[in-house]
Amino acid sequence: MYGSKPTINQAVGARSYDALRVVDSVLSQCKIKTADCLKDGLYKTSNFGGAVGSISFDINGDTSGYFSFIQVKNGTFAEAK
């Protein structure tokens, strides 16, 4: 909620939202929607702008990096603390 600290439910929701956006983005580039096309597209995903930050996958399909909450503060984006 506005003015309160982020909760775990918001974090899960934001990450779930990003996961669906990444899958949608990859599948929209597949001429034939197959598991292999999805897998290959995910492996190639780099610096996808998500609600929790930039999302990339390595050659094993794993994500890495730092997750944080971003908030608008004084008209600019800042990491929520």
N, C-alpha and C positions, 0 to 999 in steps of 0.2 A: 504494500500500500504506500501511497505517496507520503513522504515524511518519515517513514519507518525504515529500519534496517532490513535488508533483503533476507528472506528465509530460504531454507533448504527446498521447500516446495517451488519457490520461484526459480531457483537454480535448476532444478530438474525440469521444470516447464520450459525454461529458456534453452536448455541443452536439447530437449526433445524437439522443440521447434526448429532449432538449427539442424538437427539430424534429418528431419523431414525435408527441409529446404535443400540440403546437400543432395539427398537422394533424388528429389524432384529435378534439381539442376542437372545431375548426371543423366538421369533417365530421359530428360528432354533432348539430350544430344545423341541418344541411342536410336538408330534407325529401326532395329529390332530389339525389343525389350527382353533381354535375357540376363541371367545371373552373371554370366561372364562379362557382358557389357557393363553392368553395374559395378562389378568388382574392378575391372580395368579403369573405369572412370573415376572411382573413388581413389584408387592408387595414384591417379594423375592429379587429383585435387590438391591445389596449393593456394594458400592465402584466401580462402573463401571467407568473405565477410559475414560473420554471424552475430547473433545477439550477445554471445559470450566472448566474442573476439574473433581473431583470425583462425581458421580451421585448415589444417593440412594433414595429409596422410603420408606415411613413409612407405618403403617398398614392401613392408609386411602388412600394410593396411592399418597400422596403429597411428593414433593421433598422439601428439605430444604438445607440451607447452603449458603455459600458465593460464588458468581461467580466472576471470575476475568479473565483478559487476561494474557496469559503466552507468553513470548517472549524468544528467544535465545539471550543471551547476554554474550559475551566473551566465547562462547562454552558451556554455561550452561543455563538451564531454569531458568527464573526469572519472577516475576510478573511485568507486564507492568504498568507503572505509568504515 
